[in-house]
Amino acid sequence: MIYLVRHGQTESNLARRYQGASDSPLTALGRAQARRMGELLARLVPDTTGWRMVASPLGRAQQTAAIICETMGGRLTPGLDPRVAEASMGSWDGLQTDELEARRPQDVPYPERYFQSPDGESFEVIWNRLSDWLGSVGQDDKVILVSHGLAGRFLRGIYGKLPREGLLTLPVPQDAIYALSGGTITQIDCDPV
């Protein structure tokens, strides 16, 4: 069982900047979203015995994980794993949407243009590192994972055996949790902030 969580809203999300491997702190709304996810997880996992939490090493995921842990009563401590970090667009990390669109090749269809940065991660590199992480989770393991938007799309796509174009268009809410269990993926919405 994996409960997959995306970090709460960040200052860069608010400014419509693609963060990639760059970082940005959570907004007040992002901190509230993290608390709501912690409240939901506390209901879903009333006994944390046998559970572990894993977070991306990027600050926004660590901050979200810390708030979730505190909200759940401090019963878990997140371990960091670079394999679940957000996809890097290299020198395009941190650009606003319009700046990024001006750099992307227009003859490549969306969302494939995301992977056209001259020094960013390719689709295959992202796929392989997230597949590696998923492959390290045993069938009986119980994990709460705090990751990112695009990384979360890949994780759900790999787990659900979705085609490439299907996984790139999956929703990436910051107020929901995805349960990956028994070969199925279920979205569980948090209480509104």
C-alpha positions in Angstrom: 0.0 0.0 0.0 1.3 3.4 -1.0 -0.4 6.7 -0.1 1.0 9.2 -2.6 0.9 12.9 -1.6 1.9 15.9 -3.6 3.5 18.8 -1.6 1.3 21.8 -0.8 1.1 24.9 -2.8 4.4 26.8 -3.1 5.3 30.5 -3.8 6.4 29.3 -7.3 3.1 27.5 -7.9 1.4 30.7 -7.1 3.6 32.6 -9.5 3.1 29.9 -12.2 6.8 28.9 -12.2 7.9 25.4 -13.1 10.0 24.4 -10.1 11.6 21.2 -11.3 14.7 20.7 -9.1 14.7 24.3 -7.9 12.8 25.0 -4.7 10.2 27.3 -3.2 8.6 27.5 0.2 5.0 26.6 0.9 2.4 29.3 1.0 -0.1 29.7 3.8 -2.5 27.7 1.6 0.2 25.1 1.0 0.7 24.7 4.8 -3.0 24.4 5.3 -3.2 21.8 2.5 -0.4 19.8 4.2 -2.4 19.9 7.5 -5.5 18.6 5.7 -3.5 15.8 4.2 -2.1 15.0 7.6 -5.6 14.9 9.1 -6.8 12.6 6.3 -3.8 10.3 6.7 -4.4 10.2 10.4 -7.9 8.8 9.7 -6.6 6.4 7.0 -3.7 5.2 9.1 -4.9 5.4 12.8 -2.1 2.9 13.8 1.2 3.7 12.1 2.9 0.5 13.3 4.6 -1.0 10.2 4.3 2.2 8.2 7.1 4.4 6.9 7.1 7.8 5.3 9.4 8.7 2.4 9.8 12.2 1.0 11.6 13.8 -1.8 14.7 15.7 -0.6 13.4 19.0 -2.1 12.4 21.5 0.6 8.8 21.8 -0.4 8.3 18.1 0.0 10.2 18.0 3.2 8.2 20.9 4.6 4.9 19.1 3.6 6.1 15.8 5.1 7.0 17.6 8.4 3.6 19.2 8.7 1.9 15.9 7.9 4.0 14.1 10.5 3.2 16.7 13.1 -0.5 16.6 12.3 -0.5 12.8 12.6 0.9 13.2 16.1 4.6 12.8 15.4 4.4 9.0 15.1 6.4 8.9 11.8 9.7 10.4 10.7 10.2 10.9 7.0 13.2 9.3 5.2 14.5 11.1 2.2 14.9 9.4 -1.2 16.3 11.3 -4.2 14.6 8.9 -6.6 11.2 10.5 -5.8 12.4 14.1 -6.4 10.7 16.2 -9.1 11.8 16.0 -12.7 14.5 18.6 -13.4 14.3 20.8 -16.5 17.9 21.9 -16.0 18.4 25.5 -16.9 14.6 25.8 -17.5 13.8 25.2 -13.8 12.2 28.2 -12.2 10.9 29.7 -15.4 7.4 31.1 -15.6 4.9 29.4 -17.9 5.3 32.0 -20.7 9.1 32.0 -20.5 9.2 28.2 -20.6 6.8 28.1 -23.6 9.0 30.6 -25.5 12.0 28.2 -25.1 10.2 24.9 -25.9 10.3 23.7 -29.5 6.9 24.4 -31.0 7.0 21.4 -33.4 6.9 19.0 -30.4 3.4 18.4 -29.1 2.4 19.2 -25.5 3.3 17.6 -23.0 6.3 16.1 -24.7 7.8 19.6 -25.0 8.5 19.3 -21.2 11.4 17.0 -21.9 13.1 19.1 -24.5 15.4 21.2 -22.2 19.0 20.9 -23.4 20.2 20.0 -19.9 17.1 18.6 -18.2 16.1 15.0 -17.5 14.6 13.0 -20.3 11.4 11.0 -20.0 13.4 7.8 -19.9 15.6 9.0 -17.0 12.6 10.1 -14.9 10.8 6.8 -15.8 13.7 4.7 -14.8 14.4 6.3 -11.4 10.8 6.3 -10.4 10.3 2.7 -11.6 13.4 1.9 -9.5 11.7 3.4 -6.4 8.4 1.6 -7.1 10.3 -1.6 -7.6 11.9 -1.3 -4.2 8.5 -1.2 -2.4 7.4 -4.7 -1.5 3.9 -6.0 -2.0 3.3 -5.9 1.8 5.0 -2.6 2.5 3.0 0.3 3.8 4.4 3.7 2.7 3.3 7.3 2.8 5.1 9.1 0.0 5.4 12.9 -0.3 6.5 13.8 -3.8 5.7 16.2 -6.6 3.3 16.9 -9.5 5.1 15.4 -12.5 6.9 12.7 -10.4 3.4 11.8 -9.0 2.1 11.5 -12.6 4.9 9.2 -13.5 4.4 7.1 -10.3 0.7 6.6 -11.0 1.3 6.0 -14.7 4.0 3.4 -14.0 1.9 1.7 -11.3 -1.2 1.7 -13.4 0.6 0.7 -16.6 -0.7 3.7 -18.4 0.5 4.7 -21.9 3.1 7.6 -22.0 0.6 10.1 -23.3 -1.9 9.1 -20.6 0.3 9.5 -17.6 1.5 13.0 -18.7 -2.1 14.4 -18.5 -3.1 13.0 -15.1 -4.4 15.6 -12.6 -2.0 16.8 -9.9 -4.1 18.2 -7.0 -2.4 19.5 -3.9 -5.4 18.6 -1.8 -5.8 14.9 -2.4 -4.1 11.6 -1.7 -3.7 8.7 -4.1 -4.0 5.2 -2.7 -1.9 2.7 -4.8 -3.0 -0.8 -3.7 -3.7 -4.1 -5.3 -3.0 -2.7 -8.8 -5.6 0.0 -8.5 -5.2 3.8 -8.0 -7.9 5.6 -5.9 -8.0 9.4 -5.4 -9.1 10.4 -1.9 -9.9 14.1 -1.5 -9.0 16.0 1.6 -11.5 18.3 3.4 -11.5 21.7 1.8 -9.2 24.3 3.2 
